[in-house]
Amino acid sequence: MEQRDNDSYILFDASPRISHIDSRILNRLITKGVIINANEDEIGFLSDRDTLEEKTSDVFGKTDEPVLVTLGAKGTYLYDDNGGRIISSDKVENVVNTIGAGDTHCGGVIAGLLNGNSFAEVCKIGNNLSAQVIQQEAGSLI
């Protein structure tokens, strides 16, 4: 991480395994230039604050980069220079399998960023792709 180019970023997708990562490693990860992507449970391992807004504000203060928290059917909570807000998701009628939804969301975020989209737009892309994944048995869009 210390050897990366100054104009590069790291997207840290917390994942359910975050509870097994040593706090010293997490503290090294939560630094300037690291974009955090987590769900509501996972963000709690990165901040001891009480509310979602307080937690994301705390993490944003350490990274100076957008913090994305997936909220399932509600969409994604985005905290950035403009504060916190929910980027809504389209309603899904039939949830079949949620495995792969988080990874798909993260992939949509990365693809959107590489395409030059804003963070609000990439959250929407991630929301839409993960909504497609949870409506099928396989955790893939292939």
Contacts in CASP RR format, 6 or more apart in sequence:
PFRMAT RR
TARGET T0000
AUTHOR 0000-0000-0000
METHOD contacts of the structure
MODEL  1
MEQRDNDSYILFDASPRISHIDSRILNRLITKGVIINANEDEIGFLSDRD
TLEEKTSDVFGKTDEPVLVTLGAKGTYLYDDNGGRIISSDKVENVVNTIG
AGDTHCGGVIAGLLNGNSFAEVCKIGNNLSAQVIQQEAGSLI
1 10 0 8 1.000
1 28 0 8 1.000
1 29 0 8 1.000
1 31 0 8 1.000
4 10 0 8 1.000
9 33 0 8 1.000
9 34 0 8 1.000
9 35 0 8 1.000
9 65 0 8 1.000
10 29 0 8 1.000
10 33 0 8 1.000
10 34 0 8 1.000
10 35 0 8 1.000
11 34 0 8 1.000
11 35 0 8 1.000
11 37 0 8 1.000
11 106 0 8 1.000
11 109 0 8 1.000
11 110 0 8 1.000
11 113 0 8 1.000
12 29 0 8 1.000
12 34 0 8 1.000
12 35 0 8 1.000
12 36 0 8 1.000
12 37 0 8 1.000
13 37 0 8 1.000
13 38 0 8 1.000
13 102 0 8 1.000
13 103 0 8 1.000
13 106 0 8 1.000
14 36 0 8 1.000
14 37 0 8 1.000
14 38 0 8 1.000
14 39 0 8 1.000
14 42 0 8 1.000
14 43 0 8 1.000
14 45 0 8 1.000
14 46 0 8 1.000
15 42 0 8 1.000
16 41 0 8 1.000
16 42 0 8 1.000
18 26 0 8 1.000
18 38 0 8 1.000
18 42 0 8 1.000
18 45 0 8 1.000
18 46 0 8 1.000
19 45 0 8 1.000
21 45 0 8 1.000
26 45 0 8 1.000
26 46 0 8 1.000
30 36 0 8 1.000
30 46 0 8 1.000
30 59 0 8 1.000
30 62 0 8 1.000
30 63 0 8 1.000
31 62 0 8 1.000
31 63 0 8 1.000
32 62 0 8 1.000
32 63 0 8 1.000
32 64 0 8 1.000
32 65 0 8 1.000
33 63 0 8 1.000
33 64 0 8 1.000
33 65 0 8 1.000
34 63 0 8 1.000
34 65 0 8 1.000
35 63 0 8 1.000
35 65 0 8 1.000
35 66 0 8 1.000
35 67 0 8 1.000
35 68 0 8 1.000
36 43 0 8 1.000
36 46 0 8 1.000
36 59 0 8 1.000
36 63 0 8 1.000
36 65 0 8 1.000
36 66 0 8 1.000
36 67 0 8 1.000
36 68 0 8 1.000
37 68 0 8 1.000
37 70 0 8 1.000
37 105 0 8 1.000
37 106 0 8 1.000
37 109 0 8 1.000
38 44 0 8 1.000
38 46 0 8 1.000
38 67 0 8 1.000
38 68 0 8 1.000
38 69 0 8 1.000
38 70 0 8 1.000
39 69 0 8 1.000
39 70 0 8 1.000
39 71 0 8 1.000
39 72 0 8 1.000
39 102 0 8 1.000
40 52 0 8 1.000
40 69 0 8 1.000
40 70 0 8 1.000
40 71 0 8 1.000
43 52 0 8 1.000
43 55 0 8 1.000
43 56 0 8 1.000
43 59 0 8 1.000
43 67 0 8 1.000
43 69 0 8 1.000
44 55 0 8 1.000
46 55 0 8 1.000
46 59 0 8 1.000
47 54 0 8 1.000
47 55 0 8 1.000
47 56 0 8 1.000
47 58 0 8 1.000
47 59 0 8 1.000
49 55 0 8 1.000
49 57 0 8 1.000
49 58 0 8 1.000
52 69 0 8 1.000
52 77 0 8 1.000
53 79 0 8 1.000
53 84 0 8 1.000
56 67 0 8 1.000
56 69 0 8 1.000
56 77 0 8 1.000
56 79 0 8 1.000
56 84 0 8 1.000
57 79 0 8 1.000
57 83 0 8 1.000
57 84 0 8 1.000
59 67 0 8 1.000
59 79 0 8 1.000
60 66 0 8 1.000
60 67 0 8 1.000
60 79 0 8 1.000
60 80 0 8 1.000
65 80 0 8 1.000
66 78 0 8 1.000
66 79 0 8 1.000
66 80 0 8 1.000
66 119 0 8 1.000
67 78 0 8 1.000
67 79 0 8 1.000
67 80 0 8 1.000
68 76 0 8 1.000
68 77 0 8 1.000
68 78 0 8 1.000
68 109 0 8 1.000
68 119 0 8 1.000
68 123 0 8 1.000
69 76 0 8 1.000
69 77 0 8 1.000
69 79 0 8 1.000
70 76 0 8 1.000
70 101 0 8 1.000
70 102 0 8 1.000
70 105 0 8 1.000
70 130 0 8 1.000
71 77 0 8 1.000
71 86 0 8 1.000
72 89 0 8 1.000
72 101 0 8 1.000
73 89 0 8 1.000
73 91 0 8 1.000
73 92 0 8 1.000
74 86 0 8 1.000
74 88 0 8 1.000
74 89 0 8 1.000
75 86 0 8 1.000
75 87 0 8 1.000
75 88 0 8 1.000
75 89 0 8 1.000
75 123 0 8 1.000
75 127 0 8 1.000
76 86 0 8 1.000
76 87 0 8 1.000
76 89 0 8 1.000
76 105 0 8 1.000
76 123 0 8 1.000
76 126 0 8 1.000
76 127 0 8 1.000
77 84 0 8 1.000
77 85 0 8 1.000
77 86 0 8 1.000
77 87 0 8 1.000
78 84 0 8 1.000
78 85 0 8 1.000
78 86 0 8 1.000
78 87 0 8 1.000
78 119 0 8 1.000
78 120 0 8 1.000
78 123 0 8 1.000
80 119 0 8 1.000
87 120 0 8 1.000
87 123 0 8 1.000
87 124 0 8 1.000
87 127 0 8 1.000
88 127 0 8 1.000
89 127 0 8 1.000
89 128 0 8 1.000
89 130 0 8 1.000
89 131 0 8 1.000
90 127 0 8 1.000
90 128 0 8 1.000
90 131 0 8 1.000
92 131 0 8 1.000
92 134 0 8 1.000
92 135 0 8 1.000
93 135 0 8 1.000
94 135 0 8 1.000
95 134 0 8 1.000
95 135 0 8 1.000
96 134 0 8 1.000
96 135 0 8 1.000
96 136 0 8 1.000
96 137 0 8 1.000
97 133 0 8 1.000
97 134 0 8 1.000
97 136 0 8 1.000
97 137 0 8 1.000
97 138 0 8 1.000
97 139 0 8 1.000
98 134 0 8 1.000
99 139 0 8 1.000
100 130 0 8 1.000
100 133 0 8 1.000
100 139 0 8 1.000
100 140 0 8 1.000
101 130 0 8 1.000
101 133 0 8 1.000
101 134 0 8 1.000
101 139 0 8 1.000
102 130 0 8 1.000
104 126 0 8 1.000
104 129 0 8 1.000
104 130 0 8 1.000
104 132 0 8 1.000
104 133 0 8 1.000
104 139 0 8 1.000
104 141 0 8 1.000
105 126 0 8 1.000
105 127 0 8 1.000
105 129 0 8 1.000
105 130 0 8 1.000
106 126 0 8 1.000
107 126 0 8 1.000
107 129 0 8 1.000
108 122 0 8 1.000
108 125 0 8 1.000
108 126 0 8 1.000
108 129 0 8 1.000
109 122 0 8 1.000
109 123 0 8 1.000
109 125 0 8 1.000
109 126 0 8 1.000
111 122 0 8 1.000
111 125 0 8 1.000
112 121 0 8 1.000
112 122 0 8 1.000
112 125 0 8 1.000
113 122 0 8 1.000
117 125 0 8 1.000
129 141 0 8 1.000
132 141 0 8 1.000
133 139 0 8 1.000
133 140 0 8 1.000
133 141 0 8 1.000
END
